[in-house]
Amino acid sequence: MSPITSGLEPRRDDTPERPGYRGAMGWLLVTNDDGVDSPALPPFLRALARLAPVRGVVPAGERSWIGKAITRFDPVRVRRVERGGIPLFAVEGFPADCTNLGVHSLFDERPEMVISGINLGLNHGLAFLLSSGTVGAAMEGWIAGLPAIAFSVGDPERHGRLRLRIEQEGAEILFGRAAALAAEVVREVRTHGFPPGVDLLNVNFPLDAGPETPRRVTRLAVVGYDDLFRLAEDGLFVHDFSGGFRDVQGALGGTDLELLGQGFVSITPVRLAHTAEIPESLRRVLERG
């Protein structure tokens, strides 16, 4: 079988548990939040398949802005689909559902790494990172104890320009270039090892970026956003994000927001498990017993 088609048999109930990731080269679990019809998905899968066996588990439809939501009360239907000759599992659920199913339920072995994307739109800055289904799927990989990378492409200045570029340039060209860049990052991380103390890598790049584009390791910009909803009629609001940032905290120098604006590929090592210090006076008030 080809690297893409191998291993797509569902996990059997009598399959024994396998040990978790121990650094050995294995297969790559690919998911996204734009769904099975994302124009970025086929070229991304093909590019990654040149590195290792690839298995895709993606939402059946777009699930953007969903963060790391997990389906709780509804049953999750999984079905086999084919996209551009590539077999996939389509999940009637959220991106993090896809990761959890791909790691624990659908296959006989755990993946080497969880790779999410390529997202249609940037996920730079803290507000987007916390809101993104693409990043949420990578977070679910970290929860499972696996290395995880999230990839996103877009225009730092105009949020809606990506759709226009797809129409002008064609999805295969635009996302073929993006896929080549993302696959190169995956190859280098696999070769040199996932960095210790890092929970996930959040990679963002401009629309024109390719393997030759300069890359920088960046900090996460502490930014938020303003209103997300527009009044459509009395008592009814619809999502209508303009793409602007709000509530910048601290200097932007060296952040993903700044470097993307300068045309660089931004690679942000993210720590999810951390705590903060509080003043001793407040600690004395809060602690009792």
C-alpha positions as CSV (number, residue, x, y, z in Angstrom):
1,M,0.0,0.0,0.0
2,S,1.0,3.6,-0.5
3,P,2.1,5.6,2.6
4,I,-1.2,7.4,2.6
5,T,-3.5,4.4,2.2
6,S,-1.7,2.1,4.6
7,G,-3.2,1.5,8.1
8,L,-6.7,2.8,7.5
9,E,-8.4,-0.2,9.0
10,P,-10.4,0.6,12.1
11,R,-9.1,-0.5,15.4
12,R,-10.5,-3.9,16.6
13,D,-12.0,-4.3,20.0
14,D,-9.6,-7.1,20.8
15,T,-6.5,-5.2,19.8
16,P,-4.1,-5.0,22.8
17,E,-3.0,-1.6,24.0
18,R,0.3,-0.4,22.5
19,P,2.9,1.7,24.2
20,G,2.8,5.4,23.7
21,Y,5.2,7.5,21.7
22,R,8.9,7.0,22.7
23,G,10.6,9.0,20.0
24,A,10.6,6.3,17.3
25,M,9.7,7.2,13.7
26,G,6.1,6.2,13.0
27,W,3.0,7.4,11.2
28,L,1.6,11.0,11.3
29,L,-2.0,11.8,12.3
30,V,-3.3,14.7,10.3
31,T,-6.4,16.7,11.2
32,N,-7.7,20.3,10.7
33,D,-10.7,22.5,11.6
34,D,-11.7,23.5,8.0
35,G,-13.1,20.0,7.3
36,V,-12.8,17.3,4.7
37,D,-13.4,19.8,1.8
38,S,-10.5,22.1,2.7
39,P,-8.5,22.9,-0.4
40,A,-5.4,22.8,1.7
41,L,-5.9,19.2,2.8
42,P,-5.0,17.1,-0.3
43,P,-1.6,18.8,-1.1
44,F,-0.8,18.8,2.6
45,L,-1.4,15.0,2.9
46,R,0.6,14.4,-0.2
47,A,3.6,16.5,1.0
48,L,3.6,14.8,4.4
49,A,3.3,11.3,2.8
50,R,6.8,11.8,1.3
51,L,8.1,11.8,4.9
52,A,6.1,9.0,6.6
53,P,2.8,7.1,6.5
54,V,0.0,9.5,6.9
55,R,-3.6,9.0,8.2
56,G,-6.2,11.7,8.1
57,V,-9.0,12.1,10.6
58,V,-10.8,15.4,9.9
59,P,-14.2,17.1,10.7
60,A,-16.9,16.4,8.2
61,G,-17.5,20.1,7.9
62,E,-15.8,23.4,8.9
63,R,-15.3,23.7,12.7
64,S,-13.4,27.0,13.0
65,W,-13.4,29.1,16.2
66,I,-14.2,26.0,18.3
67,G,-11.0,25.8,20.3
68,K,-10.5,22.5,22.1
69,A,-14.1,21.5,22.4
70,I,-15.0,17.9,22.9
71,T,-18.3,16.3,22.0
72,R,-20.1,15.3,25.2
73,F,-23.8,14.5,24.7
74,D,-24.2,13.8,20.9
75,P,-22.9,10.5,19.3
76,V,-20.0,11.0,17.0
77,R,-20.4,9.4,13.6
78,V,-17.3,8.5,11.7
79,R,-17.3,7.5,8.0
80,R,-14.8,6.7,5.4
81,V,-14.5,9.3,2.5
82,E,-12.1,9.9,-0.3
83,R,-10.7,13.3,-1.3
84,G,-8.7,13.5,-4.5
85,G,-8.0,9.8,-4.4
86,I,-6.9,10.0,-0.7
87,P,-8.9,7.9,1.9
88,L,-9.8,9.7,5.1
89,F,-12.0,9.4,8.1
90,A,-14.6,12.2,8.3
91,V,-15.9,12.9,11.8
92,E,-19.2,14.5,12.7
93,G,-17.6,16.3,15.6
94,F,-14.9,18.8,16.5
95,P,-11.2,18.9,15.7
96,A,-10.2,17.7,19.1
97,D,-12.6,14.8,18.7
98,C,-10.7,13.9,15.6
99,T,-7.4,13.9,17.4
100,N,-8.7,11.8,20.3
101,L,-10.3,9.3,17.9
102,G,-7.2,9.1,15.8
103,V,-4.9,8.5,18.8
104,H,-7.0,6.2,20.9
105,S,-9.8,4.6,18.9
106,L,-9.4,4.2,15.1
107,F,-6.0,2.6,14.6
108,D,-4.0,-0.2,16.1
109,E,-1.1,2.0,17.0
110,R,-0.6,5.5,18.3
111,P,0.8,8.1,15.9
112,E,4.3,9.5,16.2
113,M,3.0,13.0,16.0
114,V,-0.2,15.0,15.6
115,I,-0.2,17.6,12.8
116,S,-3.1,20.0,12.5
117,G,-3.8,22.2,9.4
118,I,-3.1,23.8,7.1
119,N,-5.6,26.3,8.5
120,L,-7.2,28.8,6.1
121,G,-6.3,31.9,8.1
122,L,-3.6,32.8,10.6
123,N,-3.7,31.7,14.2
124,H,-1.2,34.1,15.6
125,G,-1.5,35.9,19.0
126,L,-2.9,34.5,22.2
127,A,-6.6,35.2,21.4
128,F,-6.5,33.2,18.2
129,L,-4.4,30.5,19.7
130,L,-7.0,29.9,22.4
131,S,-9.9,30.1,20.0
132,S,-8.6,28.1,17.1
133,G,-9.9,24.6,16.3
134,T,-6.6,24.0,14.5
135,V,-4.6,24.7,17.6
136,G,-7.2,22.9,19.8
137,A,-6.6,19.7,17.8
138,A,-2.9,20.0,18.5
139,M,-3.6,20.6,22.2
140,E,-5.5,17.3,22.3
141,G,-2.3,15.7,20.9
142,W,-0.3,17.2,23.8
143,I,-2.9,15.9,26.3
144,A,-2.3,12.4,24.8
145,G,1.4,12.8,25.4
146,L,2.3,13.3,21.8
147,P,4.3,15.9,19.9
148,A,2.0,18.3,18.1
149,I,2.3,21.0,15.4
150,A,-0.4,23.4,14.2
151,F,0.0,25.1,10.8
152,S,-1.8,28.1,9.5
153,V,-1.5,30.4,6.5
154,G,-3.0,33.8,5.8
155,D,-2.5,37.5,5.3
156,P,-1.4,39.4,8.4
157,E,-3.0,42.7,7.0
158,R,-6.3,41.5,5.4
159,H,-8.1,38.6,6.9
160,G,-10.3,38.0,3.8
161,R,-7.5,38.1,1.3
162,L,-6.9,34.3,1.4
163,R,-10.2,33.5,-0.4
164,L,-9.3,36.0,-3.1
165,R,-5.9,34.5,-3.6
166,I,-7.3,31.0,-3.9
167,E,-9.6,32.3,-6.7
168,Q,-6.8,34.1,-8.5
169,E,-3.9,31.6,-8.1
170,G,-5.7,28.3,-7.6
171,A,-5.7,26.1,-4.6
172,E,-3.2,23.6,-5.8
173,I,-0.5,26.2,-6.4
174,L,-1.1,28.2,-3.3
175,F,-1.5,25.3,-0.9
176,G,1.1,23.2,-2.7
177,R,3.6,25.9,-1.8
178,A,2.3,26.1,1.7
179,A,2.3,22.3,2.1
180,A,5.9,22.1,0.9
181,L,6.9,24.6,3.6
182,A,5.0,22.9,6.3
183,A,6.4,19.4,5.4
184,E,9.9,20.9,5.6
185,V,9.3,22.1,9.1
186,V,7.9,18.6,10.1
187,R,10.9,16.9,8.5
188,E,13.3,19.1,10.5
189,V,11.5,18.6,13.7
190,R,11.4,14.8,13.2
191,T,15.1,14.8,12.4
192,H,16.3,16.9,15.3
193,G,13.6,15.8,17.8
194,F,10.7,17.6,19.3
195,P,12.0,20.3,21.7
196,P,11.9,19.4,25.4
197,G,9.7,21.5,27.6
198,V,7.5,22.5,24.6
199,D,3.9,21.3,24.5
200,L,3.1,22.3,20.9
201,L,4.6,24.3,18.0
202,N,2.3,26.9,16.4
203,V,3.5,27.7,12.9
204,N,2.1,30.6,10.9
205,F,3.2,31.8,7.5
206,P,2.1,34.5,4.9
207,L,0.3,33.7,1.7
208,D,3.4,33.9,-0.5
209,A,5.6,31.8,1.8
210,G,7.4,28.7,0.6
211,P,10.3,26.5,1.6
212,E,12.7,29.3,0.7
213,T,11.0,31.9,3.0
214,P,13.1,33.0,6.0
215,R,11.8,31.6,9.3
216,R,12.0,32.8,12.9
217,V,11.3,31.3,16.3
218,T,8.9,33.7,17.9
219,R,7.1,34.6,21.1
220,L,3.3,34.5,21.4
221,A,1.9,38.0,21.1
222,V,-0.5,38.7,24.1
223,V,-3.3,40.2,22.1
224,G,-7.1,40.0,22.1
225,Y,-9.9,40.9,19.8
226,D,-13.0,43.2,19.9
227,D,-16.5,42.4,18.9
228,L,-17.1,39.1,17.0
229,F,-20.9,39.5,16.3
230,R,-23.0,41.7,14.1
231,L,-26.7,42.3,14.7
232,A,-28.6,40.7,11.8
233,E,-32.1,41.4,13.1
234,D,-33.8,42.1,16.4
235,G,-32.5,39.4,18.8
236,L,-30.3,37.7,16.3
237,F,-26.5,38.1,16.0
238,V,-24.2,36.5,13.4
239,H,-20.4,35.9,13.6
240,D,-18.7,38.8,11.7
241,F,-15.0,39.0,12.6
242,S,-13.1,41.9,10.9
243,G,-9.6,40.5,11.7
244,G,-8.4,43.2,14.0
245,F,-6.5,42.9,17.3
246,R,-7.2,44.5,20.6
247,D,-5.7,44.7,24.1
248,V,-2.0,44.5,23.2
249,Q,-0.1,43.7,26.4
250,G,3.6,44.2,26.4
251,A,6.0,44.9,23.6
252,L,5.4,43.1,20.3
253,G,9.1,42.8,19.4
254,G,10.0,39.2,18.6
255,T,6.4,38.0,18.6
256,D,4.5,36.0,16.0
257,L,2.4,39.1,15.2
258,E,5.5,41.3,14.5
259,L,7.5,38.7,12.5
260,L,4.6,37.7,10.3
261,G,4.0,41.3,9.5
262,Q,7.6,41.5,8.3
263,G,7.1,38.5,6.0
264,F,8.7,35.8,8.0
265,V,7.5,32.3,8.8
266,S,6.6,32.3,12.6
267,I,7.4,29.2,14.6
268,T,6.1,29.6,18.2
269,P,7.0,27.1,20.9
270,V,4.0,27.0,23.3
271,R,3.9,25.9,26.9
272,L,0.4,25.0,28.0
273,A,1.2,23.6,31.5
274,H,2.4,26.5,33.6
275,T,1.4,28.5,36.6
276,A,1.9,32.2,37.6
277,E,3.1,33.9,40.8
278,I,0.8,36.1,42.9
279,P,1.7,38.7,45.5
280,E,2.4,37.3,49.0
281,S,-0.3,39.5,50.5
282,L,-2.9,38.0,48.2
283,R,-1.6,34.5,48.9
284,R,-2.1,35.0,52.6
285,V,-5.7,36.0,52.1
286,L,-6.5,33.2,49.7
287,E,-4.9,30.4,51.6
288,R,-6.7,29.1,54.6
289,G,-6.5,26.1,57.0
